[in-house]
Amino acid sequence: MSDGSERQLIEQLRAGQRDALERMIAENQQMVSRLVARLIGWSDDREDLVQEVFLLALRGAKKFRGDSKLSTWLTRITINVCRSHQRTRLIRKTFWKRLIAGQNEEQLSEVDASTSTRQQDRIRQVTRAVQRLKSTYREVVVLHYLEGMPAEDVQHVLGISRNMVEVRLHRARKMLEDMLKEST
């Protein structure tokens, strides 16, 4: 794509023209999809992440200064989306492992016939504990840990400050930890 046609595409994106979005996607989808696949592997989330990249590009088009090529900018967005996705997966996985294992890493490596039953019991305990949380705490736990929503999105969905999201998550984790200690 020539510099002139790229600038024109960016201006059309800034103006919210649908055909500009379709053109940007058509010209860059293969590259973005390939990059996502290479960064996160061939997971079921790949197509959702590709869509998120283009959605973020559309939202951020007005802020794009044009200091780099459009493909470079999309690559940067793709990397950030994939990093965020990986962090979210890791946080969610770590959170559930800790709760299910009762914060004991040695239990995670135990492999015997009763492990499956103990894990199922622990999952039921965690589910009941989350349900017992006050709605303000349950909402942030469900949105952040179970739905994988970044704290920034939770903030917007719930109409509270980012700091309040973090405070509620911290308090909810402490409450869950206390409830789960009582049940063991």
N, C-alpha and C positions, 0 to 999 in steps of 0.2 A: 504494500500500500504506500503510495507516495505521501510526502509530508502534507501536501495540500489537501488530499482527500481524507487523510487522518484527522487533520484539524477540523475539516468540515464535519466529519462524523462525530467528533467530540462536541462541537457546537450543537449539532442536532440532538445528541444525547442530553446535553444541558437543557435544551428546549423541551425535552420530554417526548421527542418524536418516536413513536413505536417502531417505525421502519428502521430507524437508526439502531435501536436496541436489537432488532432482528438481524441486522447486518453485522453488528459487533459479535453477536452470538455465532452466526454462521461462519464468520471469518476466524473466530478464536476458540470455538467450543472444543475442537479436536485437541488443540494444544493444552487447554485448561484441563480437560478430561484426562489426558495422558499424564499431566503433571500431578493431578490429584491421585490418580492410581499409583503413581510411583512414590508419592509421599506417604500415602496411608495404606497402600496395598489394595487389593481388589476386594474391598468390602462392599456391603450392601448400601453403605452411606455415600458412595461415590457420586451418584447422580444428584443427590440432595446437596452435596457440597459444591458441585459444579453450578447448580442453580443459585446457591448462596453467593458464590463468587460474582455471578452476573448481576444479581440483585444488589449486592454491595457496590459494584461498579456503577450501576445506574443511580443509586442513591448518592454516591460520591462524585459523580460526573462534574458537578458544579465546582467541586474543590480541586479537581485535577488541573494542575497548572500547565501541563503539556511539556514539562522539562524532560520527559522521557517518552519513548514510544508507547503507544497504547498497549502493545503486547507485554512490554516490561512492567507497566503499571498493573496489568491483569495478573502477571506472574507474581508480583509482590502481594496482591490481594489473595491469590490462591495459596501462597505460602502461609500467610496469616490465618486464613480460614482453616487450613490443615493443622497448623500449630494449635489453634484454639480447639479444634475437634479432638486432637490427640490429648491435650491437657484435660479436657472434659471427660474423655473416656478413662484416663488414668485416675482422675479424682473420683469419678463414680465407682470405678473398680476397687480402688483403695478403700473408699468409704464402706462399700458393701462387704469387702473382705474383712475389714476390721470389725464390723458389726456382726457378721455371720460367725466369724471365728472367735468372737468375744475378746478382741484385741490381743489374741495370743497367736503369734506367727507360727509357733511350733505345732499348733493344732491344724494349721493349713497343710502342713507336710505329712500329717498322719494319714495313713491309708489303711483302713480296715473296713470290715463289713458294716460297722455301725456308723461310719462317717456320713454316709448318705442320709440316714435317718436323723442324725444330730444336726446336719446342715438344714434339712427340711424343717426341723423343730425351731432352729435358730431363725430361719427366714420367717416363719409364722410369728415368732416373738418380735422380730424387728417390725413386721407389718402391723402387728397389734400396737406396738409402741408408737409408731408413726401415727396411727389412727388416734391414739390417745392424746397426742399433742394438741395444744390449743390451735385453732385454725390459722392464726397469724404465723405460727412456727411451722405448722404442717404445710402451708402453702409454699413457703420458701424452700423447704426440704424437697417437696415433690417437684417443684419447678426446676430447682437447681440440680439436685442429685438424680432424680428419676427421669425427668424430661430432658436433662442435659442442657438446660438453658443457662447461658452465661449470666453472672450477677447483674451486668448492665441491662440485659433484657428483662430479668426479674424485676429490676427497679422500675422499668417502664410499664411492665404489665401490672404491677401492684400499685404503682403511683407513689412509691416511697423513695427515699434517697439511697444511694449506693451504700453509704455507711450503715443505714438501717438494715439493708439486706444482709450485710456482713455480720452485724450484731445479732440479728435473728438467727442466722445460720450457726453462729457460735453458740448461742444459747440453746438452740434446738439440738445441736450435737451433744452438749452437756446433759440436757434432759434425757435424750435417748440413751446416752451412756449410763446415767443413773438408773433409768427404768430397766435397762437390760442387766445391770448388776443385780438388781433386786430379784429378777426372774431366774437368776442362775443359782 
